[in-house]
Amino acid sequence: MIPATGDAIARDLALADFETEDLYRPALSLRFGAHYLREQLDTFDGNVYQALAAYNAGPGNALRWQDAAGDDADRFVAEIDFAQTRAYVRLVQENLARYRQLYQDLDEPSLPED
């Protein structure tokens, strides 16, 4: 998390004594990460892939990719022009499919239907 995002989250959570170094404290870092992900989920109306892209690359970039892709989730991922973010979103998709297979007793990995 970049310091400016940390500062904004500290203000949202009313943490007056926040310092940038606090981002290296696991408990606070997890709390801030969860808060930021919730913000992205709210911004992108619960669309997990768009929220994850925003979490990784910033909401402005995710909005640009959303505009280019429309409602097509596969195209959204293809529109991501940052290799790290595209790999991050794909890894989460793969893990979600595998978890669904394991925990929902499916024959093979699969993503939820849109």
Secondary structure, 3 states (H helix, E strand, C coil): CCHHHHHHHHHHCCCCCCCHHHHHCHHHHHHHHHHHHHHHHHHCCCCHHHHHHHHHHCHHHHHHHHHHHCCCHHHHHHHCCCHHHHHHHHHHHHHHHHHHHHHCCCCCCCCCCC
